[in-house]
Amino acid sequence: DCIQEIDPTARVGLEGTESMTPEWGIDWYKLLQNFRLQNVYPYNEWTTKSYNRHCVRSFARPGTLLGMWYGGYTSHRQEVVERWFPWYSLFLGFDSIWWYDFGKPGELMNALASDLSPVDSFRQTTEEIAEIKKGAGKLIMNSRRRNDGVAIHYSYLSFIASHLEKPDIFERKPGMFRKEICAFINVVEDLGLGFDMVATDQIENGELQDKGYKILLMQIGRAHV
């Protein structure tokens, strides 16, 4: 509110969030009802962090600026990754590019060499961005992401409770809730189905019926949903 009193058009939110454990204090659904900007780290642990990026794109209000860090990290500096990532972000529903880093030319992760020329990885990704900006980007951004009637339950209380568990005879470990959600996400994506994360508040408000979901996937809950 303080920022928007000065600039009513400002988009306020967080960037660089990971929310891998409860001490981050991040309830994605509640935060994204108030934020107009959100950026997440997709790496490392690409698979388990799918939890974050799918929560963000599912709960963000229309007009929220969404992005993910990528680029100069050594694990990314492969041409196939640099060219793929802008398209992946676009099809996921994200609408901004956050490329790390521009701080000090010539350093390992920088977009620029010491002579200020673009490094290969940055040149490769900007070529793809230029292609996107020829028209495909606006076409996709103004399209509706397909949903095949699949909802995956998001319960922040269960997320917290899972970190209080003791290992049991089935070798369950604390913090498995997030990984269980990611397992559901992987299965649904491998089947080629579109889906949304759906929070408890949304379920209680009747959104499963209102939006025509056909199936609700509920991983093992540990608290009042």
C-alpha positions, 0 to 999 in steps of 0.5 A, spaced: 500 500 500 505 504 501 509 503 494 502 504 491 500 510 494 506 513 490 506 509 484 499 506 483 501 502 477 507 499 481 507 491 481 509 489 488 511 482 490 517 477 492 523 474 487 527 469 488 523 465 493 524 457 494 519 455 500 522 448 500 520 448 508 515 451 513 520 456 516 520 460 509 513 462 512 510 462 505 503 460 503 502 461 496 495 461 495 494 467 501 500 471 498 498 471 491 492 474 493 495 480 494 502 480 490 502 483 483 509 480 482 512 473 483 519 470 481 521 463 483 528 459 483 526 453 479 533 450 480 536 446 483 532 440 485 528 441 478 523 436 480 521 438 487 521 445 485 515 444 480 511 444 486 513 452 487 512 454 480 505 450 479 502 453 485 505 460 483 501 460 476 495 457 479 494 462 484 496 468 481 491 473 479 490 476 472 496 481 471 501 479 476 508 479 473 511 472 473 518 469 472 523 464 474 531 465 475 535 462 470 541 463 465 548 464 467 548 458 472 553 453 470 548 448 470 544 452 465 550 454 460 548 449 455 545 451 448 539 447 449 537 449 456 538 457 454 534 456 448 528 452 451 527 456 458 524 462 455 519 457 451 518 453 457 516 459 461 511 462 456 507 455 456 507 455 463 504 462 464 509 466 466 510 473 462 517 475 464 525 473 463 529 473 469 537 472 467 542 471 472 547 475 472 549 482 469 553 485 475 560 484 473 562 483 466 567 477 465 565 473 471 563 466 471 555 467 471 555 474 467 551 475 461 557 479 458 564 478 457 570 482 460 570 486 453 562 487 454 560 482 448 555 477 450 557 470 452 554 465 448 549 462 453 546 469 453 546 470 446 542 464 445 537 465 449 536 472 447 535 469 440 529 465 442 526 471 446 527 475 439 523 470 436 518 470 441 517 477 441 515 476 433 508 474 435 508 468 438 509 471 445 503 475 445 499 469 442 500 464 447 500 470 453 493 471 451 491 464 450 487 460 456 492 454 459 488 448 457 485 444 463 483 437 463 478 437 469 484 435 474 485 439 480 491 437 485 490 439 492 494 444 496 494 444 503 499 449 507 497 446 514 499 439 511 505 442 508 507 444 515 505 438 519 509 433 514 515 436 517 513 434 524 513 427 522 517 422 525 520 416 520 515 410 520 516 403 518 514 405 511 521 409 511 517 416 511 521 422 512 519 429 515 517 434 509 515 428 504 508 432 503 511 437 498 515 431 494 508 427 494 505 433 491 510 433 485 509 426 484 502 427 482 504 433 478 509 428 474 504 423 473 499 428 470 504 431 466 507 425 463 499 423 461 499 430 457 493 432 462 492 440 464 491 441 471 491 446 476 493 447 484 487 448 488 487 451 495 483 449 501 480 455 501 478 455 494 475 448 495 471 450 501 468 456 496 465 451 491 471 452 486 471 445 484 464 445 482 464 452 479 470 451 474 468 444 472 473 440 475 472 432 474 477 429 479 481 432 485 488 429 487 489 429 494 496 426 497 496 424 504 493 429 508 496 430 515 492 436 518 485 439 517 485 440 510 
